Amino acid sequence: MADNGGAIAIKGFNYQKASIILVMIHNFTRKNFKVFPESNEDFEIHMNNKIYYIQVKGTKKITLGKLKYRPNGKPSILEKNLLPSTKINRRKIFLWDLAETTKAKLEDQPGTLVPIIHSFSSEQKVELSESLGLNQDQMDKLNNQYVYITPFTNDLNSAITRLQGEMVTANLLVTNERARLVLGELSLEIDQKSEIIMTTDDSFKRKEIDGRYLKHVFATVQQKEMFDEVLNGYPCNTIVKNKVKKIKLGIPLLYQSLKEQIKQKADINIIMNSVDDKSAIDYLRSLMMDIETGIDTELSIALAIDCFCELGEQQL
């Protein structure tokens, strides 16, 4: 993931992508977690052998009437979410503004993907069944239909600010700059996956964004945060530090093999028992010199700090 301003701009960020990223933040470490944007619904979540079909509606003051309204004879919002797959799968409608008359009758309960979800009351289910003429199969699916009110509106700045806070709360990131970098990276990935047209099982599979990718994204940014913190505390002048930062960008491509050799040779107990970061970094630099001679000062510092951050991540 490149550390540049392009991703920070978060071009094209919108409410649907914000909703997907919110689910990612809270669930990406779970077993077999996968996201499929623009699939059978606005997005699907596959996790623990269950499928969650999710529609996203960014309009204001949604009522039960709007949820069951059929525009020009087409299926209503609710009917669309009752179509995919079997009755055991979960269905959710994500929105940010629900009319109080509708919200007051909903029943709250703990969610799986998100903390609190809302199910329709018995009264609302009767109204929906009669208005839409639902059969028993559709009623079974309706019983697995839930509403979730997102903690942000469809305003770009509102969504970005809240997602930054969610990442910090989840101990994923520290600075807003790093958070915006991750949001940009995830936004771009969602865009690219959304553009894949589903024609075969293979094309559906290509839409997948899985937990391994998300772990890599979050870990990479956390390591960058730690890298800067360690470098700032290392006793070298500003010119050297600036050179180290530039060298750091090329490490994944040019020095991955050397870095892996250093990490394999390193004694984690020596690192953990070092009195400060400098002692640990100097220890890793000494290992590096045993493996390959002639490495200049700035490169050795960059590689040592990078190894230090990765080894530290493995201990968490």
C-alpha positions as CSV (number, residue, x, y, z in Angstrom):
1,M,0.0,0.0,0.0
2,A,1.7,3.2,-1.2
3,D,2.0,6.1,1.3
4,N,0.8,8.9,-0.8
5,G,-1.8,11.7,-1.0
6,G,-3.9,10.0,-3.7
7,A,-5.4,7.5,-1.3
8,I,-5.9,10.2,1.4
9,A,-8.1,12.1,-1.0
10,I,-10.7,9.3,-0.8
11,K,-12.1,10.2,-4.2
12,G,-15.6,8.9,-4.7
13,F,-16.1,7.9,-1.1
14,N,-19.8,7.5,-0.3
15,Y,-22.4,6.2,2.2
16,Q,-22.4,2.6,0.8
17,K,-18.7,2.3,1.0
18,A,-18.7,3.8,4.5
19,S,-21.2,1.1,5.5
20,I,-19.1,-1.7,4.1
21,I,-15.9,-0.3,5.8
22,L,-17.8,-0.1,9.1
23,V,-18.6,-3.8,8.9
24,M,-15.0,-4.5,7.9
25,I,-13.6,-2.7,11.0
26,H,-15.7,-4.7,13.4
27,N,-15.5,-8.1,11.8
28,F,-12.3,-8.6,9.6
29,T,-10.6,-10.8,12.2
30,R,-13.5,-13.3,12.4
31,K,-13.2,-16.7,10.9
32,N,-13.7,-16.9,7.1
33,F,-14.8,-13.2,6.9
34,K,-15.5,-12.1,3.3
35,V,-17.1,-9.1,1.7
36,F,-18.7,-9.1,-1.8
37,P,-19.6,-5.5,-2.9
38,E,-22.3,-5.0,-5.6
39,S,-23.3,-8.7,-5.7
40,N,-26.8,-10.1,-5.1
41,E,-27.3,-7.0,-2.9
42,D,-25.5,-3.8,-2.3
43,F,-23.0,-6.0,-0.5
44,E,-22.8,-9.5,1.0
45,I,-21.0,-10.7,4.1
46,H,-19.9,-14.3,4.3
47,M,-18.8,-15.4,7.8
48,N,-18.9,-18.6,9.9
49,N,-20.9,-20.4,7.2
50,K,-23.6,-17.7,7.2
51,I,-24.5,-15.2,4.5
52,Y,-25.7,-11.7,5.3
53,Y,-27.5,-9.8,2.4
54,I,-27.3,-6.0,2.9
55,Q,-29.1,-3.2,1.2
56,V,-27.9,0.4,1.8
57,K,-30.2,3.3,1.7
58,G,-28.8,6.8,2.2
59,T,-32.1,8.7,1.9
60,K,-33.7,10.8,4.6
61,K,-36.6,9.9,6.9
62,I,-37.3,6.4,5.7
63,T,-40.7,5.1,6.8
64,L,-42.3,1.6,6.7
65,G,-44.3,2.9,3.8
66,K,-41.1,3.7,1.9
67,L,-39.7,0.3,2.7
68,K,-42.7,-1.5,1.2
69,Y,-43.4,1.0,-1.7
70,R,-43.2,-0.4,-5.2
71,P,-41.9,2.2,-7.6
72,N,-43.6,1.7,-11.0
73,G,-44.6,-1.8,-10.1
74,K,-41.0,-2.9,-9.3
75,P,-40.1,-4.8,-6.1
76,S,-40.0,-2.7,-3.0
77,I,-36.9,-2.2,-0.8
78,L,-38.0,-5.0,1.5
79,E,-39.0,-7.4,-1.3
80,K,-35.6,-7.0,-3.0
81,N,-34.0,-8.1,0.3
82,L,-36.3,-11.2,0.5
83,L,-35.2,-12.5,-2.9
84,P,-31.7,-13.9,-2.5
85,S,-31.0,-17.5,-1.5
86,T,-32.6,-19.4,1.4
87,K,-34.7,-18.4,4.4
88,I,-31.9,-19.1,6.9
89,N,-29.7,-16.3,5.6
90,R,-29.7,-13.0,7.3
91,R,-30.9,-9.8,5.6
92,K,-30.2,-6.3,6.7
93,I,-31.1,-2.8,5.6
94,F,-28.5,-0.1,6.5
95,L,-29.8,3.4,6.7
96,W,-29.0,6.6,8.6
97,D,-32.4,8.3,9.1
98,L,-35.5,6.4,10.0
99,A,-38.8,8.1,10.7
100,E,-39.6,8.2,14.5
101,T,-43.0,6.7,13.9
102,T,-41.4,3.6,12.3
103,K,-38.4,3.5,14.6
104,A,-40.6,3.5,17.8
105,K,-42.2,0.2,16.9
106,L,-39.0,-1.6,16.0
107,E,-37.6,-4.1,18.5
108,D,-33.9,-3.8,19.5
109,Q,-31.6,-6.7,19.9
110,P,-27.8,-7.5,19.8
111,G,-26.4,-7.9,16.4
112,T,-23.6,-10.0,14.9
113,L,-22.0,-7.7,12.4
114,V,-22.9,-4.6,14.3
115,P,-23.7,-3.9,18.0
116,I,-27.5,-3.2,17.9
117,I,-30.0,-4.2,15.2
118,H,-33.7,-3.7,15.0
119,S,-36.3,-6.3,14.0
120,F,-39.9,-5.5,12.8
121,S,-42.6,-5.8,15.5
122,S,-45.5,-8.2,15.1
123,E,-47.7,-5.3,14.1
124,Q,-45.3,-4.2,11.4
125,K,-44.9,-7.7,10.0
126,V,-48.7,-8.1,9.7
127,E,-48.8,-4.8,7.8
128,L,-46.0,-5.8,5.5
129,S,-47.5,-9.2,4.9
130,E,-50.9,-7.8,4.0
131,S,-49.6,-4.9,1.9
132,L,-47.1,-7.0,-0.1
133,G,-49.0,-10.3,-0.2
134,L,-46.1,-12.2,1.2
135,N,-46.2,-16.0,1.1
136,Q,-44.9,-18.3,4.0
137,D,-41.5,-18.5,2.5
138,Q,-41.2,-14.7,2.3
139,M,-42.5,-14.4,5.8
140,D,-39.8,-16.8,7.0
141,K,-37.3,-14.6,5.3
142,L,-38.9,-11.5,6.8
143,N,-38.3,-12.9,10.2
144,N,-34.6,-12.8,9.4
145,Q,-34.8,-9.2,8.1
146,Y,-33.3,-6.5,10.3
147,V,-32.7,-2.8,10.2
148,Y,-29.4,-1.1,11.2
149,I,-29.1,2.6,11.7
150,T,-25.5,3.6,11.0
151,P,-23.6,6.0,13.4
152,F,-23.0,8.4,10.6
153,T,-25.1,10.2,8.0
154,N,-24.7,10.2,4.2
155,D,-22.5,13.2,4.6
156,L,-18.9,12.5,3.5
157,N,-17.2,14.3,6.3
158,S,-19.5,12.8,8.9
159,A,-18.8,9.3,7.7
160,I,-15.0,9.7,7.5
161,T,-14.8,11.3,10.9
162,R,-16.9,8.5,12.5
163,L,-14.9,5.7,10.8
164,Q,-11.6,7.3,12.0
165,G,-13.0,7.1,15.5
166,E,-14.2,3.5,15.1
167,M,-10.7,2.5,14.0
168,V,-9.0,4.3,16.9
169,T,-11.5,2.7,19.3
170,A,-10.7,-0.7,17.8
171,N,-7.0,0.0,18.5
172,L,-6.2,-0.2,14.8
173,L,-4.7,3.2,14.3
174,V,-3.5,6.3,16.0
175,T,-3.5,9.4,13.8
176,N,-6.2,10.8,11.6
177,E,-3.7,10.9,8.7
178,R,-3.1,7.1,8.9
179,A,-6.9,6.5,9.2
180,R,-7.6,8.5,6.1
181,L,-4.9,6.5,4.3
182,V,-6.7,3.2,5.2
183,L,-10.1,4.6,4.2
184,G,-8.7,5.6,0.9
185,E,-7.1,2.2,0.3
186,L,-10.3,0.3,1.3
187,S,-12.5,2.7,-0.8
188,L,-10.4,2.0,-3.9
189,E,-10.5,-1.7,-3.3
190,I,-14.3,-1.6,-3.0
191,D,-14.6,0.4,-6.2
192,Q,-12.5,-2.1,-8.1
193,K,-14.3,-5.1,-6.8
194,S,-17.7,-3.4,-7.5
195,E,-16.9,-2.9,-11.1
196,I,-16.5,-6.7,-11.7
197,I,-19.7,-7.8,-13.5
198,M,-21.2,-11.1,-12.2
199,T,-21.6,-13.6,-15.0
200,T,-20.2,-16.8,-13.6
201,D,-19.2,-18.3,-10.2
202,D,-15.6,-17.3,-11.0
203,S,-16.6,-13.6,-11.5
204,F,-18.4,-13.6,-8.2
205,K,-15.3,-15.1,-6.5
206,R,-13.2,-12.3,-8.0
207,K,-15.4,-9.7,-6.1
208,E,-14.2,-11.1,-2.8
209,I,-12.4,-9.0,-0.2
210,D,-11.3,-11.3,2.6
211,G,-10.0,-11.0,6.1
212,R,-6.5,-11.7,5.1
213,Y,-6.3,-8.7,2.8
214,L,-7.9,-6.5,5.5
215,K,-5.5,-7.7,8.2
216,H,-2.6,-6.8,5.9
217,V,-4.0,-3.3,5.2
218,F,-4.5,-2.5,8.9
219,A,-1.2,-4.2,10.0
220,T,0.8,-2.3,7.3
221,V,-0.5,1.1,8.5
222,Q,0.0,0.2,12.1
223,Q,3.6,-0.7,11.4
224,K,4.1,2.6,9.5
225,E,2.8,4.4,12.6
226,M,5.2,2.5,14.8
227,F,8.0,3.0,12.3
228,D,7.7,6.8,12.5
229,E,7.4,6.8,16.3
230,V,10.6,4.7,16.7
231,L,12.5,6.7,14.1
232,N,11.6,10.0,15.8
233,G,13.1,8.7,19.0
234,Y,16.3,7.3,17.4
235,P,19.4,9.4,18.0
236,C,20.3,10.7,14.5
237,N,19.9,14.1,12.9
238,T,17.0,15.3,10.8
239,I,18.8,14.8,7.5
240,V,19.5,11.2,8.2
241,K,15.9,10.7,9.4
242,N,14.5,12.1,6.2
243,K,16.7,9.8,4.2
244,V,15.6,6.8,6.3
245,K,11.9,7.7,5.6
246,K,12.6,7.7,1.8
247,I,14.4,4.4,2.0
248,K,11.6,2.9,3.9
249,L,9.3,3.2,0.9
250,G,11.5,0.9,-1.1
251,I,12.0,-1.8,1.5
252,P,9.0,-4.1,0.5
253,L,10.3,-4.4,-3.1
254,L,14.1,-4.2,-2.8
255,Y,15.1,-5.7,0.6
256,Q,12.4,-8.2,1.5
257,S,14.8,-11.2,1.4
258,L,17.4,-9.5,3.6
259,K,14.7,-8.4,6.1
260,E,13.4,-11.9,6.4
261,Q,16.9,-13.2,7.1
262,I,17.3,-10.7,9.9
263,K,14.0,-11.6,11.4
264,Q,14.8,-15.3,11.4
265,K,18.2,-14.7,13.0
266,A,16.9,-12.3,15.7
267,D,16.4,-13.5,19.3
268,I,13.0,-12.1,20.3
269,N,14.0,-12.3,24.0
270,I,16.9,-10.0,23.5
271,I,14.6,-7.5,21.7
272,M,11.9,-7.7,24.4
273,N,14.4,-7.3,27.2
274,S,16.2,-4.3,25.6
275,V,16.1,-1.3,27.9
276,D,14.9,1.0,25.0
277,D,14.2,1.1,21.3
278,K,17.7,2.2,20.4
279,S,19.2,-0.9,22.0
280,A,16.8,-3.1,20.1
281,I,17.5,-1.3,16.8
282,D,21.3,-1.5,17.3
283,Y,21.0,-5.2,18.0
284,L,19.2,-5.8,14.7
285,R,21.7,-3.6,12.9
286,S,24.5,-5.8,14.2
287,L,22.7,-8.9,12.9
288,M,22.3,-7.2,9.5
289,M,26.1,-6.5,9.2
290,D,26.8,-10.2,9.9
291,I,24.5,-11.2,7.0
292,E,25.5,-8.5,4.5
293,T,28.4,-6.1,4.7
294,G,28.7,-2.6,3.1
295,I,25.2,-1.5,4.0
296,D,25.1,2.3,4.6
297,T,23.9,3.9,7.8
298,E,20.4,5.1,6.6
299,L,19.5,1.7,5.0
300,S,20.6,-0.2,8.1
301,I,18.5,2.0,10.3
302,A,15.4,1.7,8.0
303,L,15.7,-2.1,7.8
304,A,16.3,-2.5,11.5
305,I,13.3,-0.4,12.5
306,D,11.1,-2.2,9.9
307,C,12.1,-5.6,11.3
308,F,11.6,-4.3,14.9
309,C,8.0,-3.1,14.0
310,E,7.1,-6.4,12.4
311,L,8.5,-8.5,15.2
312,G,6.7,-6.4,17.7
313,E,3.4,-6.9,15.8
314,Q,3.9,-10.6,16.0
315,Q,4.0,-10.4,19.8
316,L,0.7,-8.6,20.1
